[in-house]
Amino acid sequence: KSDHLTELQQKLTRICEKTGIDKRHFHLTEETLVAHPELYDQDAPSLDSRLAMTVDAVPKLAQCAAAKAIAEWGRPASEITHLVFSTYSAWGAPSADLRLATLLGLRPTVNRTILSLHGCYGGGRALGLARELAENNRGARVLVACAEITLVCFGGPDGGNLVGHAIFGDGAGAVIVGAGPFRDGEQSPIFEMVHATQTTLPKTEHVLGMQVSGSGVDFHLAIQVPTLIGQNVERCLLDAFRGGDDEDDDGGAHLPSPLSGNGKWNELFWAVHPGGRQILDNIDKVLQLEPEKLGASRHVLREYGNMSGATIVFVLDELRRRRSLLPEWGAMLAFGPGVTIETMVLRCPLGCSKL
Ligand SMILES: CC(=O)CC(=O)SCCNC(=O)CCNC(=O)[C@H](O)C(C)(C)COP(=O)(O)OP(=O)(O)OC[C@H]1O[C@@H](n2cnc3c(N)ncnc32)[C@H](O)[C@@H]1OP(=O)(O)O
């Protein structure tokens, strides 16, 4: 119902043409919009109806992803000891993690944690936390689930939210994390999380954020985001690779010495949260990456858009499909409000070439 806003339509078209996104998936349908006009009327309160819809939809979407992960892992859901659930789309208590645990039939003693409103770095943080839990609890098996439904932030067009409307999509991903010992019949690890760091860029709180109001969640994505990430990413990577070496906590694997300049970063495989096409372009440029290095991230962006915290799981899944082509060592990057950069040194135990 915004056909008269021709300038905004043209601008949205210009933005969409540059996103590198072909397809996105949404829980929200035309029928839901017809039934709930408050979702696009900015003056009407709509938070209640948005939350009423996501309270069921978010854990159910997470359940689909988690059930697949558990089936591939090959062990019963009752062997999950911890659950870490990241979402920006559902709030309430008892929270969506309990609902998910019930839907999956996890045991009543499962240790649950929900990460709320971490936005696009939620998936990276959930994986980092799962690693810490697994390493500190012998035999632990941590289910990481990330589910995002943009229905909480869908709204009528205004000049400030066009980029968010052009890039965000719905999705869920799940991973089982353990630190051994691995039992008979249990799949061997696909990726090892060797070392992780979280960096907050000082004085950038205003740059990236989500504000909750009576009419839903407003995204704020400042135009400087791609530049800021480009300027800071190499320092985060150097810290992560140095840190892992110093702590000697890598289970016997020796980290490659800090890499920089002269295309050295090309010796790694890359799992980068595709926050936006420009972000990937800037990372390519500052790290002097070869064209296919961010191929998994660009593929996920093209096929699903930016599913916030869930996206990194899709990227890891895509890399898993390309596993036979990967080098041994890799890096994972996720970004979100703060501005926060999650960096992780990864290892692919079955990687075919060595650094
Ligand atoms: C909240 C979380 O936790 C989520 C996270 O993942 S963080 C998400 C981070 N993602 C982003 O911030 C988006 C990154 N941006 C991009 O990928 C690109 O800028 C883009 C795809 C949006 C546009 O591509 P581009 O190469 O920059 O095209 P460009 O021609 O310069 O811009 C197109 C238009 O968009 C506008 N634009 C670009 N970024 C904008 C922004 N952040 N806010 C408002 N307008 C923006 C430009 O001003 C331009 O407008 P005009 O056509 O009227 O001149």
The ligand as a MOL file (V3000), in Angstrom:
LIG
                    3D

  0  0  0     0  0            999 V3000
M  V30 BEGIN CTAB
M  V30 COUNTS 54 56 0 0 0
M  V30 BEGIN ATOM
M  V30 1 C 21.9170 -5.8060 13.4030 0
M  V30 2 C 22.8260 -6.9170 13.0980 0
M  V30 3 O 23.3670 -7.4830 14.0290 0
M  V30 4 C 22.9110 -7.3180 11.6640 0
M  V30 5 C 24.2690 -7.4760 10.9340 0
M  V30 6 O 24.6430 -8.3880 10.1440 0
M  V30 7 S 24.9660 -6.2060 10.6610 0
M  V30 8 C 24.2820 -5.8870 9.0500 0
M  V30 9 C 25.2410 -5.1080 8.4370 0
M  V30 10 N 24.8890 -4.8720 7.0490 0
M  V30 11 C 24.9180 -3.6400 6.5850 0
M  V30 12 O 25.1420 -2.6860 7.3330 0
M  V30 13 C 24.6880 -3.4560 5.1200 0
M  V30 14 C 26.0130 -3.2920 4.4560 0
M  V30 15 N 25.8400 -2.5360 3.2030 0
M  V30 16 C 25.9170 -3.1310 2.0030 0
M  V30 17 O 26.1380 -4.3120 1.8440 0
M  V30 18 C 25.7730 -2.2090 0.8200 0
M  V30 19 O 26.0420 -0.8900 1.2280 0
M  V30 20 C 24.3770 -2.2610 0.1570 0
M  V30 21 C 24.1400 -3.6350 -0.4510 0
M  V30 22 C 23.2630 -1.9350 1.1440 0
M  V30 23 C 24.3280 -1.2140 -0.9820 0
M  V30 24 O 25.3850 -1.4800 -1.8800 0
M  V30 25 P 26.4600 -0.3380 -2.2480 0
M  V30 26 O 27.4860 -0.9460 -3.0990 0
M  V30 27 O 26.8950 0.3380 -1.0080 0
M  V30 28 O 25.5760 0.5930 -3.1660 0
M  V30 29 P 25.4290 2.1910 -3.1570 0
M  V30 30 O 25.0660 2.5790 -4.5630 0
M  V30 31 O 26.5910 2.8690 -2.5420 0
M  V30 32 O 24.1560 2.3950 -2.2310 0
M  V30 33 C 22.8440 2.2310 -2.7360 0
M  V30 34 C 21.9660 3.1900 -1.9490 0
M  V30 35 O 21.8690 2.6830 -0.6060 0
M  V30 36 C 22.1700 3.7140 0.3200 0
M  V30 37 N 22.7620 3.0870 1.4900 0
M  V30 38 C 23.8130 2.2490 1.5500 0
M  V30 39 N 24.0140 1.8630 2.8270 0
M  V30 40 C 23.0660 2.4610 3.5770 0
M  V30 41 C 22.7450 2.4430 4.9540 0
M  V30 42 N 23.4560 1.6950 5.8190 0
M  V30 43 N 21.6990 3.1640 5.3810 0
M  V30 44 C 20.9480 3.8970 4.5270 0
M  V30 45 N 21.2110 3.9420 3.1760 0
M  V30 46 C 22.2490 3.2330 2.7210 0
M  V30 47 C 23.1490 4.6050 -0.4310 0
M  V30 48 O 23.1920 5.9030 0.1250 0
M  V30 49 C 22.5590 4.5860 -1.8290 0
M  V30 50 O 21.4880 5.4900 -1.8870 0
M  V30 51 P 21.1750 6.2720 -3.2970 0
M  V30 52 O 20.9700 5.1970 -4.3310 0
M  V30 53 O 19.9400 7.0510 -3.0080 0
M  V30 54 O 22.3860 7.1150 -3.5780 0
M  V30 END ATOM
M  V30 BEGIN BOND
M  V30 1 1 1 2
M  V30 2 2 2 3
M  V30 3 1 2 4
M  V30 4 1 4 5
M  V30 5 2 5 6
M  V30 6 1 5 7
M  V30 7 1 7 8
M  V30 8 1 8 9
M  V30 9 1 9 10
M  V30 10 1 10 11
M  V30 11 2 11 12
M  V30 12 1 11 13
M  V30 13 1 13 14
M  V30 14 1 14 15
M  V30 15 1 15 16
M  V30 16 2 16 17
M  V30 17 1 16 18
M  V30 18 1 18 19
M  V30 19 1 18 20
M  V30 20 1 20 21
M  V30 21 1 20 22
M  V30 22 1 20 23
M  V30 23 1 23 24
M  V30 24 1 24 25
M  V30 25 2 25 26
M  V30 26 1 25 27
M  V30 27 1 25 28
M  V30 28 1 28 29
M  V30 29 2 29 30
M  V30 30 1 29 31
M  V30 31 1 29 32
M  V30 32 1 32 33
M  V30 33 1 33 34
M  V30 34 1 34 35
M  V30 35 1 34 49
M  V30 36 1 35 36
M  V30 37 1 36 37
M  V30 38 1 36 47
M  V30 39 1 37 38
M  V30 40 1 37 46
M  V30 41 2 38 39
M  V30 42 1 39 40
M  V30 43 1 40 41
M  V30 44 2 40 46
M  V30 45 1 41 42
M  V30 46 2 41 43
M  V30 47 1 43 44
M  V30 48 2 44 45
M  V30 49 1 45 46
M  V30 50 1 47 48
M  V30 51 1 47 49
M  V30 52 1 49 50
M  V30 53 1 50 51
M  V30 54 2 51 52
M  V30 55 1 51 53
M  V30 56 1 51 54
M  V30 END BOND
M  V30 END CTAB
M  END
